[in-house]
Amino acid sequence: MPMPAKCYLSVLLLLLCGAASAQKQTRAEFYRSWPRELKGYQAVYYSFLGPGCFNSLNYELRFHPDRLGLGVRVGIGNTISYWEDDMPDSTGKVNSSHNTTKLTVPLGINYLFGRAARPHRLELGLGITYVHGDAVIFDEHTTRYAWLLNLTVAYRRYSFKNRLNWKLGITPMMSTTRYGGYPLPWAEGSIGFNF
């Protein structure tokens, strides 16, 4: 059974056990009685640039309670807004232009290195971003959608009793289309909350 499935099954069993003893404990008492390992697995953060191309809201799930080791993330965002001319007609004349802000969906895995007692982390990650529309910054031809590969190397820090996290890093990105070129240097900054 995959690790996330085991985690979800464990949480479900704990909730069922808690429901059976709900007459004796309040919800707050039940939550405090959970093993420490089930707390602090998740984070929600806003990312500027990075895998979301321009900005994105991301959800992250970590598989170890001290926020080290393997984790996964998924987000929703948009690309930089720019004006694009429509395709030329048979005479070669371009008839109009339009604003092309595009939806992006970044997906990825990452690994955090550091010491559990310290707030500093080194993040190494690998991901792919779906762009609904033309990713003109990352490839040379107009396309209806694009997939962008990305790598992440970042410094991450936890603050306020590990409730707040922020990071700064580089996230080179490259289009996977046949028109894609070389990796484009890209930066990332993010801030979020752990729960």
C-alpha positions in Angstrom: 0.0 0.0 0.0 1.5 3.4 -0.9 2.6 5.7 1.9 -0.2 8.4 1.4 -2.8 5.7 1.5 -1.4 4.3 4.8 -1.4 7.8 6.2 -5.0 8.5 5.2 -6.1 5.1 6.5 -4.4 5.8 9.9 -6.2 9.1 10.2 -9.5 7.5 9.3 -9.0 4.8 11.9 -8.1 7.5 14.5 -11.2 9.5 13.7 -13.4 6.4 14.0 -11.9 5.6 17.4 -12.5 9.2 18.5 -16.1 9.1 17.3 -16.6 6.0 19.5 -15.3 7.7 22.6 -16.8 11.2 21.7 -19.0 11.1 24.8 -16.0 11.2 27.1 -13.8 13.7 25.2 -14.3 17.1 23.5 -12.9 17.6 20.0 -10.0 19.7 21.4 -9.1 17.0 23.9 -9.3 14.4 21.1 -7.0 16.4 18.8 -4.5 16.9 21.6 -4.4 13.2 22.2 -3.4 12.4 18.6 0.2 11.2 18.1 2.6 14.1 17.4 3.5 12.4 14.1 0.0 13.2 12.6 0.4 17.0 13.1 2.3 19.4 10.9 2.2 17.4 7.7 0.5 20.0 5.5 1.1 23.6 4.3 -0.6 26.1 2.1 1.6 28.8 0.6 1.5 31.6 -2.0 4.4 31.5 -4.5 5.6 34.3 -6.6 7.2 33.2 -9.9 8.4 29.6 -9.4 6.6 26.6 -10.9 3.3 28.5 -11.2 5.0 30.7 -13.8 3.9 34.0 -12.3 1.9 33.4 -9.1 0.2 30.4 -7.6 -1.5 29.1 -4.5 0.0 25.7 -3.5 -0.9 22.9 -1.1 2.0 20.7 0.2 1.9 17.4 2.0 5.0 16.2 3.9 5.5 12.6 4.8 7.6 13.1 8.0 6.5 15.1 11.1 9.7 17.2 11.5 9.2 18.6 7.9 12.2 16.8 6.5 12.4 14.2 3.7 9.9 13.6 0.9 6.9 15.8 0.2 4.5 16.5 -2.7 2.8 19.7 -3.9 0.0 20.8 -6.2 -1.1 24.3 -7.0 -3.1 26.6 -9.2 -1.9 29.8 -10.7 -1.5 32.0 -13.8 1.2 33.1 -16.2 2.4 36.6 -16.9 -0.2 38.7 -18.8 0.8 39.9 -22.2 -0.8 41.0 -25.5 -0.7 38.5 -28.3 -1.7 39.1 -31.9 -4.1 36.7 -33.5 -3.0 34.4 -36.2 -2.7 36.1 -39.6 -5.3 35.4 -42.3 -4.6 34.2 -45.8 -3.4 37.7 -46.8 -0.9 37.8 -44.0 -2.8 40.5 -42.2 -3.3 40.2 -38.4 -6.9 41.2 -37.5 -6.8 41.8 -33.7 -4.9 41.2 -30.5 -6.0 40.0 -27.1 -4.8 39.6 -23.5 -3.4 36.1 -22.8 -3.3 35.5 -19.1 -3.2 31.7 -18.8 -4.1 29.1 -16.1 -1.2 27.0 -14.7 -1.2 23.9 -12.6 2.2 23.1 -11.0 2.7 19.6 -9.7 5.9 18.3 -8.1 7.8 16.3 -5.5 10.5 17.7 -3.2 13.0 16.6 -0.6 14.0 18.7 2.4 17.4 18.4 4.0 18.3 19.8 7.4 18.1 19.1 11.2 14.8 18.6 12.9 15.6 20.9 15.7 16.7 23.8 13.4 14.4 26.0 11.3 16.6 25.9 8.2 16.0 23.6 5.2 17.5 23.0 1.8 14.8 22.0 -0.7 15.5 20.1 -3.9 12.5 19.4 -6.1 11.4 18.2 -9.5 8.1 19.0 -11.1 5.9 19.6 -14.1 3.6 22.5 -14.8 0.6 22.4 -17.1 -0.1 25.7 -18.9 -3.5 26.1 -20.5 -2.6 28.2 -23.5 0.6 29.4 -25.2 3.7 29.4 -23.0 5.4 32.0 -25.2 8.1 32.8 -22.7 9.3 29.1 -22.7 8.9 28.0 -26.3 9.1 29.7 -29.8 5.8 28.7 -31.3 2.2 29.3 -30.5 0.5 26.3 -28.9 -2.9 25.6 -27.3 -1.2 24.2 -24.1 2.2 23.4 -22.8 4.0 21.2 -20.2 7.0 22.7 -18.5 9.6 20.7 -16.6 11.1 22.5 -13.6 13.8 21.9 -11.0 13.9 23.6 -7.6 16.8 24.5 -5.4 15.7 26.7 -2.5 16.4 27.8 1.0 13.4 27.3 3.3 12.9 28.6 6.8 10.3 27.9 9.5 9.3 30.6 12.0 6.8 31.2 14.8 6.9 27.7 16.3 6.9 26.1 12.8 3.6 27.7 11.9 5.0 30.0 9.2 7.3 29.0 6.3 9.0 31.0 3.6 11.5 30.2 0.9 13.7 31.7 -1.7 15.2 29.8 -4.6 15.8 29.2 -8.3 13.5 27.1 -10.5 14.8 26.7 -14.0 12.0 25.8 -16.4 11.9 24.2 -19.9 9.1 23.5 -22.3 8.5 19.8 -23.2 7.1 20.6 -26.6 9.1 19.9 -29.7 9.6 23.7 -30.1 10.9 24.0 -26.6 14.4 25.4 -26.2 16.9 25.4 -23.4 16.1 25.7 -19.6 15.1 29.3 -18.7 16.4 30.6 -15.4 13.5 31.4 -13.1 13.3 32.5 -9.5 10.9 31.7 -6.7 9.7 33.3 -3.5 7.0 32.0 -1.3 5.3 32.4 2.1 2.8 30.1 3.8 1.3 28.4 6.8 1.8 24.9 8.2 -1.1 23.0 9.8 
